[in-house]
C-alpha cells in the first residue's frame, strides 16, 4: 500500500510541475506577443527590443554594456551586433559613448526617451504584475522569486548547452 501511495504522490508532483511549465510557456507566449506589438508599433525588429532589454538590465545592475557584451547576450556576430546598434542609434534609442576610464572602449547607453517610450507601453503591465505580487506575503514573495531565479538559471544552462552543441 505504501508503494502505491508513493507512486501516486510522485505523479501528482509531476502533474503540478507540468502545470507550472505550461503556465510559464503561456506567460512567455503572451509576453512575446506584447513585445512584438511594441516592436511593430515603434519600427523595431524583435532583436532590437531584446537588445534594449539587455542594455536596460545592464544599466539597472551597474554592468558596463559594450558592443561585445551585447552581441554575446543576443547571440550575434560582430556585424549583426553593429547593425542592431546602428538601427537603435538612428532611432534615437541608444548612444555610443567612449569609456572615460578606457578611451578605446565604447559603452552603450539607452536614451531617456527610449526609457520613457518603454514605460508608456509596458508600464501598465509592470504595475499590474507588481500588484499581483503584492497579494502575497513576504515569505511567499521570496519563494516566488527563488522559483523564478531557479527557472531562469535552468533555462540559461539549457540554452548554453544547446549552443555548445551547434
C-alpha positions in Angstrom: 0.0 0.0 0.0 2.8 2.4 0.8 4.4 1.8 -2.6 1.1 2.8 -4.4 0.8 5.9 -2.3 4.4 7.0 -3.1 3.8 6.5 -6.8 0.6 8.5 -6.7 2.4 11.3 -4.8 5.1 11.4 -7.5 2.6 11.5 -10.3 0.7 14.4 -8.5 4.0 16.3 -8.0 4.9 15.7 -11.7 1.5 17.0 -12.8 1.9 20.1 -10.6 5.3 20.7 -12.2 3.9 20.2 -15.7 1.1 22.6 -14.9 3.7 25.2 -13.9 5.7 24.5 -17.1 2.6 25.1 -19.2 1.7 28.3 -17.3 5.3 29.6 -17.8 5.0 28.8 -21.5 1.7 30.6 -21.7 3.1 33.7 -20.0 6.1 33.6 -22.3 3.9 33.5 -25.4 1.8 36.4 -24.2 4.9 38.5 -23.3 6.3 37.7 -26.7 3.1 38.9 -28.4 3.1 42.1 -26.4 6.8 42.6 -27.3 6.1 42.0 -30.9 3.3 44.6 -30.8 5.7 47.1 -29.2 8.3 46.4 -31.8 5.9 46.8 -34.7 4.4 50.0 -33.3 7.8 51.6 -33.0 9.5 50.3 -36.2 11.8 47.9 -34.3 12.9 44.4 -35.0 12.3 41.9 -32.2 16.1 41.7 -31.8 16.1 45.4 -31.2 13.7 45.0 -28.4 15.8 42.2 -26.9 18.9 44.5 -27.2 17.1 47.3 -25.4 16.2 44.9 -22.6 19.8 43.7 -22.3 21.0 47.3 -22.1 18.4 48.3 -19.6 19.3 45.3 -17.4 23.0 46.1 -17.6 22.2 49.7 -16.5 20.0 48.5 -13.7 22.8 46.2 -12.3 25.6 48.8 -13.0 27.3 46.5 -15.5 29.1 48.3 -18.3 27.4 47.5 -21.7 29.7 47.2 -24.7 29.0 46.1 -28.2 30.8 42.8 -27.4 28.8 42.0 -24.3 25.6 43.0 -26.1 26.4 40.7 -29.0 27.2 37.8 -26.6 23.9 38.3 -24.9 22.0 38.3 -28.2 24.0 35.5 -29.8 25.0 37.8 -32.7 28.3 38.1 -34.5 30.1 41.4 -34.7 28.3 42.5 -38.0 24.9 41.7 -36.6 25.5 43.5 -33.4 26.7 46.6 -35.2 23.6 46.5 -37.4 21.4 46.4 -34.2 23.3 49.2 -32.5 23.2 51.3 -35.7 19.4 50.9 -36.0 18.8 51.7 -32.4 21.2 54.7 -32.6 19.4 56.0 -35.8 16.1 55.8 -34.0 17.5 57.8 -31.0 17.1 54.9 -28.5 20.8 54.2 -27.9 24.0 56.2 -27.8 27.6 55.1 -28.1 29.9 56.8 -25.6 33.6 56.5 -25.0 34.5 54.9 -21.7 36.1 57.7 -19.5 38.5 55.1 -17.9 39.5 53.4 -21.2 39.0 55.7 -24.3 39.4 52.6 -26.5 36.3 51.1 -25.2 32.8 52.0 -26.4 29.9 51.9 -23.9 26.2 51.7 -24.9 23.6 53.8 -23.2 19.9 53.7 -23.5 18.5 57.2 -24.1 15.9 58.5 -21.6 13.4 58.9 -24.4 13.6 55.2 -25.1 13.1 54.5 -21.4 10.0 56.8 -21.4 8.7 55.1 -24.5 9.1 51.7 -22.8 7.4 52.8 -19.7 4.5 54.3 -21.6 3.9 51.0 -23.3 4.9 48.4 -20.7 4.3 50.5 -17.5 0.6 49.4 -17.0 1.6 45.8 -17.3 4.5 46.2 -14.9 2.3 47.9 -12.4 -0.3 45.1 -12.7 2.3 42.4 -12.2 3.7 44.2 -9.2 0.1 44.4 -7.8 -0.3 40.6 -8.3 3.0 40.1 -6.4 1.7 42.3 -3.6 -1.2 39.8 -3.0 1.4 37.5 -1.4 3.1 37.8 1.9 6.9 38.4 2.2 7.6 34.6 2.6 5.6 33.7 -0.4 7.2 36.5 -2.4 10.6 35.1 -1.5 9.5 31.7 -2.6 8.2 33.0 -5.9 11.4 35.0 -6.5 13.5 31.9 -5.7 11.5 29.8 -8.0 11.8 32.3 -10.9 15.6 32.6 -10.3 15.9 28.8 -10.4 13.8 28.6 -13.6 15.9 31.4 -15.2 19.1 29.6 -14.3 17.8 26.2 -15.7 16.8 27.8 -18.9 20.1 29.7 -19.3 22.0 26.5 -18.7 19.9 24.6 -21.2 20.4 27.4 -23.8 24.1 27.5 -23.3 24.4 23.7 -23.5 22.5 23.7 -26.8 24.6 26.5 -28.2 27.8 24.5 -27.4 26.4 21.6 -29.5 25.7 23.5 -32.6 
